[in-house]
Amino acid sequence: GAVVSQHPSRVICKSGTSVKIECRSLDFQATTMFWYRQFPKQSLMLMATSNEGSKATYEQGVEKDKFLINHASLTLSTLTVTSAHPEDSSFYICSASSGANTGELFFGEGSRLTVL
Amino acid sequence: AQKVTQAQTEISVVEKEDVTLDCVYETRDTTYYLFWYKQPPSGELVFLIRRNSFDEQNEISGRYSWNFQKSTSSFNFTITASQVVDSAVYFCALSGVNNNAGNMLTFGGGTRLMVKP
Protein backbone atom coordinates (compact mmCIF):
# COMPACT_ATOMS: atom_id res chain seq x y z
CA GLY A 1 0.00 0.00 0.00
CA ALA A 2 0.93 3.64 -0.20
CA VAL A 3 3.50 4.87 2.26
CA VAL A 4 3.95 8.19 3.93
CA SER A 5 7.21 8.75 5.74
CA GLN A 6 7.64 11.31 8.47
CA HIS A 7 10.95 12.50 9.86
CA PRO A 8 12.20 12.87 12.53
CA SER A 9 10.21 10.48 14.67
CA ARG A 10 11.44 12.14 17.86
CA VAL A 11 13.05 15.48 18.45
CA ILE A 12 14.09 17.29 21.59
CA CYS A 13 14.99 20.93 21.37
CA LYS A 14 15.62 23.93 23.55
CA SER A 15 13.04 26.63 24.01
CA GLY A 16 13.36 29.32 21.39
CA THR A 17 14.77 27.15 18.65
CA SER A 18 12.99 26.09 15.46
CA VAL A 19 12.25 22.54 14.44
CA LYS A 20 11.40 21.21 10.99
CA ILE A 21 9.35 18.08 10.44
CA GLU A 22 9.17 16.46 7.02
CA CYS A 23 6.33 14.45 5.53
CA ARG A 24 6.98 12.54 2.32
CA SER A 25 4.71 10.45 0.17
CA LEU A 26 6.95 7.68 -1.12
CA ASP A 27 4.99 6.10 -3.92
CA PHE A 28 2.28 8.52 -4.93
CA GLN A 29 1.79 12.18 -5.60
CA ALA A 30 0.14 13.92 -2.71
CA THR A 31 -1.70 16.97 -3.91
CA THR A 32 -2.98 17.58 -0.40
CA MET A 33 -1.34 16.97 2.94
CA PHE A 34 -2.81 17.48 6.36
CA TRP A 35 -1.00 18.25 9.60
CA TYR A 36 -2.49 17.15 12.89
CA ARG A 37 -1.40 17.74 16.46
CA GLN A 38 -2.08 15.43 19.36
CA PHE A 39 -1.47 16.45 22.95
CA PRO A 40 -1.01 13.68 25.54
CA LYS A 41 -4.15 11.63 26.09
CA GLN A 42 -6.10 13.73 23.65
CA SER A 43 -7.43 13.27 20.15
CA LEU A 44 -5.90 14.40 16.91
CA MET A 45 -6.73 17.94 15.94
CA LEU A 46 -6.27 19.27 12.45
CA MET A 47 -3.82 22.14 12.33
CA ALA A 48 -3.66 22.93 8.64
CA THR A 49 -4.27 21.72 5.14
CA SER A 50 -1.50 22.17 2.63
CA ASN A 51 -1.91 22.00 -1.12
CA GLU A 52 1.06 21.68 -3.41
CA GLY A 53 2.16 25.02 -4.75
CA SER A 54 -0.17 27.16 -2.68
CA LYS A 55 -0.44 28.56 0.80
CA ALA A 56 -1.61 26.34 3.58
CA THR A 57 -5.05 26.76 5.11
CA TYR A 58 -4.87 26.94 8.88
CA GLU A 59 -7.57 25.92 11.33
CA GLN A 60 -8.91 28.44 13.75
CA GLY A 61 -6.57 29.03 16.64
CA VAL A 62 -3.44 27.79 14.89
CA GLU A 63 -0.82 30.51 14.45
CA LYS A 64 0.35 30.48 10.86
CA ASP A 65 3.47 32.49 11.68
CA LYS A 66 4.48 29.97 14.30
CA PHE A 67 3.70 26.82 12.37
CA LEU A 68 5.15 27.33 8.92
CA ILE A 69 4.00 24.84 6.32
CA ASN A 70 5.64 24.40 2.95
CA HIS A 71 4.35 22.04 0.29
CA ALA A 72 6.80 22.73 -2.49
CA SER A 73 6.49 19.45 -4.31
CA LEU A 74 3.94 16.70 -4.80
CA THR A 75 5.84 14.39 -2.49
CA LEU A 76 7.01 16.64 0.33
CA SER A 77 5.42 18.89 2.90
CA THR A 78 7.29 20.39 5.82
CA LEU A 79 6.09 21.79 9.11
CA THR A 80 8.42 24.18 10.90
CA VAL A 81 7.69 25.03 14.51
CA THR A 82 9.35 28.39 14.95
CA SER A 83 10.62 29.63 18.30
CA ALA A 84 9.33 26.53 20.00
CA HIS A 85 8.17 26.66 23.59
CA PRO A 86 7.37 23.87 26.06
CA GLU A 87 3.66 24.20 25.32
CA ASP A 88 4.40 23.22 21.72
CA SER A 89 5.52 19.80 22.94
CA SER A 90 3.19 17.41 21.23
CA PHE A 91 2.84 14.57 18.74
CA TYR A 92 2.63 15.90 15.20
CA ILE A 93 1.34 13.63 12.47
CA CYS A 94 0.77 14.20 8.79
CA SER A 95 -1.51 12.54 6.32
CA ALA A 96 -1.43 12.63 2.56
CA SER A 97 -4.08 12.40 -0.08
CA SER A 98 -3.79 11.97 -3.81
CA GLY A 99 -6.60 14.45 -4.15
CA ALA A 100 -9.25 12.09 -5.41
CA ASN A 101 -12.17 12.13 -3.03
CA THR A 102 -12.12 8.41 -2.55
CA GLY A 103 -11.67 8.56 1.17
CA GLU A 104 -8.20 7.14 0.75
CA LEU A 105 -5.47 8.78 2.73
CA PHE A 106 -2.30 7.69 4.42
CA PHE A 107 -0.69 8.72 7.67
CA GLY A 108 2.95 9.22 8.53
CA GLU A 109 4.46 7.62 11.59
CA GLY A 110 4.25 10.83 13.58
CA SER A 111 6.88 13.06 15.18
CA ARG A 112 7.10 13.53 18.92
CA LEU A 113 8.40 16.98 19.78
CA THR A 114 9.68 17.78 23.24
CA VAL A 115 10.67 21.36 23.95
CA LEU A 116 12.78 21.83 27.05
CA ALA B 1 -19.92 21.01 10.77
CA GLN B 2 -18.77 17.48 11.28
CA LYS B 3 -18.53 15.84 14.65
CA VAL B 4 -17.53 12.42 15.93
CA THR B 5 -18.34 11.29 19.44
CA GLN B 6 -16.80 8.36 21.22
CA ALA B 7 -18.60 8.34 24.52
CA GLN B 8 -16.36 5.73 26.14
CA THR B 9 -13.07 7.33 27.09
CA GLU B 10 -11.67 4.20 28.70
CA ILE B 11 -12.67 0.53 28.72
CA SER B 12 -11.03 -2.24 30.67
CA VAL B 13 -11.73 -5.89 29.92
CA VAL B 14 -10.20 -9.22 30.72
CA GLU B 15 -8.62 -11.21 27.95
CA LYS B 16 -11.05 -13.25 25.82
CA GLU B 17 -13.95 -10.96 26.58
CA ASP B 18 -15.78 -9.32 23.70
CA VAL B 19 -15.80 -5.54 23.68
CA THR B 20 -17.67 -2.96 21.62
CA LEU B 21 -16.40 0.55 21.04
CA ASP B 22 -19.11 3.05 20.23
CA CYS B 23 -18.93 5.80 17.64
CA VAL B 24 -21.63 8.33 16.76
CA TYR B 25 -21.17 10.94 14.08
CA GLU B 26 -22.79 14.07 12.72
CA THR B 27 -22.45 15.38 9.20
CA ARG B 28 -24.45 17.27 6.62
CA ASP B 29 -22.64 15.59 3.76
CA THR B 30 -24.61 13.06 1.78
CA THR B 31 -21.48 11.17 0.88
CA TYR B 32 -18.85 10.56 3.49
CA TYR B 33 -16.40 8.01 4.79
CA LEU B 34 -16.04 6.53 8.23
CA PHE B 35 -12.80 5.15 9.60
CA TRP B 36 -11.40 3.32 12.58
CA TYR B 37 -7.77 3.62 13.56
CA LYS B 38 -5.75 1.92 16.27
CA GLN B 39 -3.04 3.90 18.03
CA PRO B 40 -0.65 1.76 20.08
CA PRO B 41 1.66 3.36 22.66
CA SER B 42 4.28 3.96 19.97
CA GLY B 43 1.96 6.56 18.47
CA GLU B 44 1.52 5.61 14.86
CA LEU B 45 -1.99 5.30 13.51
CA VAL B 46 -2.87 1.84 12.27
CA PHE B 47 -5.65 1.85 9.69
CA LEU B 48 -8.40 -0.66 10.46
CA ILE B 49 -11.31 0.10 8.16
CA ARG B 50 -12.84 2.66 5.80
CA ARG B 51 -16.54 2.56 5.08
CA ASN B 52 -18.41 4.52 2.41
CA SER B 53 -21.69 6.06 3.55
CA PHE B 54 -23.59 4.17 0.87
CA ASP B 55 -22.38 0.82 2.04
CA GLU B 56 -24.24 -0.20 5.16
CA GLN B 57 -23.16 -3.79 5.13
CA ASN B 58 -21.51 -4.92 8.29
CA GLU B 59 -17.97 -6.12 7.96
CA ILE B 60 -15.99 -8.80 9.69
CA SER B 61 -12.25 -9.15 9.59
CA GLY B 62 -10.94 -11.85 11.84
CA ARG B 63 -11.77 -10.91 15.42
CA TYR B 64 -12.86 -7.43 14.33
CA SER B 65 -16.34 -6.50 13.18
CA TRP B 66 -18.06 -3.23 12.42
CA ASN B 67 -21.71 -2.30 12.59
CA PHE B 68 -22.73 0.69 10.48
CA GLN B 69 -26.20 2.03 11.23
CA LYS B 70 -26.96 5.06 9.13
CA SER B 71 -30.35 5.50 10.81
CA THR B 72 -28.66 6.16 14.14
CA SER B 73 -25.47 7.67 12.70
CA SER B 74 -23.37 5.06 14.43
CA PHE B 75 -20.37 3.03 13.38
CA ASN B 76 -19.52 0.70 16.23
CA PHE B 77 -16.50 -1.55 16.42
CA THR B 78 -16.46 -4.92 18.16
CA ILE B 79 -13.43 -6.97 19.10
CA THR B 80 -14.24 -10.60 19.76
CA ALA B 81 -12.14 -12.62 22.18
CA SER B 82 -9.95 -9.67 23.06
CA GLN B 83 -6.23 -10.10 23.52
CA VAL B 84 -3.64 -8.13 25.45
CA VAL B 85 -2.19 -6.93 22.13
CA ASP B 86 -5.48 -5.19 21.44
CA SER B 87 -4.68 -2.69 24.19
CA ALA B 88 -4.44 0.70 22.51
CA VAL B 89 -6.37 3.86 21.86
CA TYR B 90 -8.95 3.50 19.12
CA PHE B 91 -10.15 6.43 17.08
CA CYS B 92 -13.26 6.71 14.98
CA ALA B 93 -13.05 9.35 12.25
CA LEU B 94 -15.19 10.94 9.58
CA SER B 95 -14.30 12.40 6.20
CA GLY B 96 -16.61 14.35 3.97
CA VAL B 97 -16.08 14.47 0.22
CA ASN B 98 -17.86 17.71 -0.44
CA ASN B 99 -15.63 20.03 1.49
CA ASN B 100 -13.13 20.73 -1.28
CA ALA B 101 -10.42 19.73 1.14
CA GLY B 102 -9.71 16.28 -0.14
CA ASN B 103 -9.82 13.83 2.66
CA MET B 104 -9.62 15.81 5.85
CA LEU B 105 -10.56 13.74 8.86
CA THR B 106 -12.51 14.72 11.92
CA PHE B 107 -11.53 12.45 14.78
CA GLY B 108 -13.50 11.33 17.78
CA GLY B 109 -11.98 11.73 21.20
CA GLY B 110 -10.69 8.19 21.22
CA THR B 111 -11.35 5.19 23.46
CA ARG B 112 -8.51 3.74 25.48
CA LEU B 113 -8.91 -0.02 25.60
CA MET B 114 -7.03 -1.98 28.24
CA VAL B 115 -7.10 -5.73 27.96
CA LYS B 116 -5.85 -7.45 31.07
CA PRO B 117 -4.44 -10.97 31.04
Contacts between the chains, C-beta under 8 A, distances in Angstrom:
chain1	res1	chain2	res2	distance
A	31	B	102	7.2
A	32	B	101	7.2
A	32	B	102	3.9
A	32	B	103	7.5
A	34	B	102	7.9
A	34	B	103	8.0
A	34	B	104	5.8
A	34	B	105	7.5
A	36	B	107	8.0
A	42	B	109	7.7
A	42	B	110	7.8
A	43	B	91	6.8
A	43	B	107	4.8
A	43	B	108	6.6
A	43	B	109	4.8
A	43	B	110	5.2
A	44	B	91	7.0
A	44	B	105	7.8
A	44	B	107	4.7
A	45	B	107	7.7
A	46	B	104	6.3
A	46	B	105	7.5
A	46	B	106	7.7
A	49	B	101	5.5
A	49	B	102	7.6
A	49	B	104	6.2
A	57	B	101	7.6
A	91	B	43	5.7
A	93	B	43	7.8
A	93	B	45	6.8
A	95	B	103	7.7
A	95	B	105	7.2
A	97	B	102	4.2
A	97	B	103	4.5
A	99	B	102	5.7
A	101	B	97	4.0
A	101	B	102	6.7
A	101	B	103	6.8
A	102	B	103	7.8
A	103	B	33	3.4
A	103	B	35	7.9
A	103	B	50	5.4
A	103	B	52	6.7
A	103	B	95	5.6
A	103	B	97	7.0
A	103	B	103	6.0
A	104	B	50	7.3
A	104	B	103	6.9
A	105	B	95	7.6
A	105	B	102	7.5
A	105	B	103	4.3
A	105	B	105	7.3
A	107	B	37	7.9
A	107	B	44	7.3
A	107	B	45	4.6
A	107	B	47	7.5
A	109	B	43	7.5
A	109	B	44	4.7
A	110	B	43	4.7
A	110	B	44	5.7
A	110	B	45	7.5
A	112	B	43	6.5
